[in-house]
């Protein structure tokens, strides 16, 4: 029973903050690169923020750079996405993914047709609206 579970989504007002969590069960995240992806209604799933296995290298989509922070706590077997200064266009289902071999950079630029991640969560909905 190997699984990634996202949590922390919900309704937030523009300018607000939210922290998402991605917890692994059945395996350890220590050696996996982790990425946060999102899919808005009618749009393709896109990479948002990714982090390598050591936590020393991160990458972000231009649309969230300076607003989102990805971090990992291997002791908790959990990866976080701190989202600040949220905008309505951030509204989407957010997914986390883990891969043994990919780098953070490679994960975040992948398009859905090329997805080759080892594990995916089921997603958590973030709605940014007044």
N, C-alpha and C positions, 0 to 999 in steps of 0.2 A: 504494500500500500504506500506507494511513493506519490507525494502530493505537494503542490504549492497552493497556499490559501491566502488570498488578498483580503484585507479588511481596512476600514477607516473611511470608506466613501460615504457620501451623503450630500445634502444640500448646503451650500454656502453662498454668501453674498459676494458680489464683486469686490475685490480688494481684500477679501478674507484669506485665511490660511487653513490648510488641512494637511494632516499627515497620514499617509497610507503605509500599511505594513504588508509584508510578504513573508509568510512563515512556511518553512519546509517541515514536512513530517516524513519519516521513513528513510531519510538520507540527510547528510550534512551538506551545507552550502559552502563549506570552507574552500573547496577547490573549483567552484563554479563562478564564471562570470554571470552577472545578473542584469537584466534589463527591465525597465518599465516601458510599456507600450500603451497606446490608447487608440480607441476607435470611436469616432464621432458618427452620429447617424448619417448614412449616405456616403461616408468617406472610408478610405482605405486605412487599415491599421498602420500606425506609424511609431517609430522609435522615439521615445521622449528623453529618458535618462538611463545611462548604463554605467556599470562599475565592474572593474576586473576582480579577479579572485582575491587579490591582496588588498584591495581597497585603495590602492595608490594611484589608480588611473580612472578618471571618469569622463564621460562625454554627455553632452546635452544637445537637443535640437535647438536651433536658433530661436525658435518661438518661445522657449522656456528658459533660456540662458539668463542667469542673474536672478531668476525667481524660484527655480526648483533646485533642491539639493538631494542627491542620492547618497545614502550611507549604508553601511552594513555593520551588524554586530554578530560576529560569528559565534560568540559565546551563547547568544540567544537564538542562533540559527534563523536570523531574521534580517531582512533588508527593508529599508524605509525610503519613502519619497516624501520629503517635506515640500509642500507647495505653498508658496507665498504670493501675495498680490494677484490673486486669481482673477481671471477674466472670463466672460461668458464663452469665449471660444475654447476655453479649456474643458468645457463640458464634454464628457466622453465616458465610455467604459474603459477603465484602466486595468491592464493585465501585467503580471510579472512573469518572466521567463528565466530559465537557468540553462547554462550550457557549459560542459566540461572544457571544450576546446576553443570556443570563440573568444576573441578579445572583446572588450567593451565597445571599442570603435566599430568592429565588424558587426556586432549585434545591432547597434543603433541605426545603422544605415541600411540594413536589410529591408527588403520589401516582402510582402506576404508570400509571393510566389517562391521566394528563395528561403523562407523560414526553415531552419534546421535545428531548432533548439531542442534540448533533451526533455524539458518539462515546461508546461504552461499552467498557470492558474486559470480559474474560471472567470475572473474579473470582478471589479467592484465599480459601481456607478458613481461618478462625480458630476454633480449638477451645480453650475455657477449661475445664479439668477437672483434678481431682486424680487 
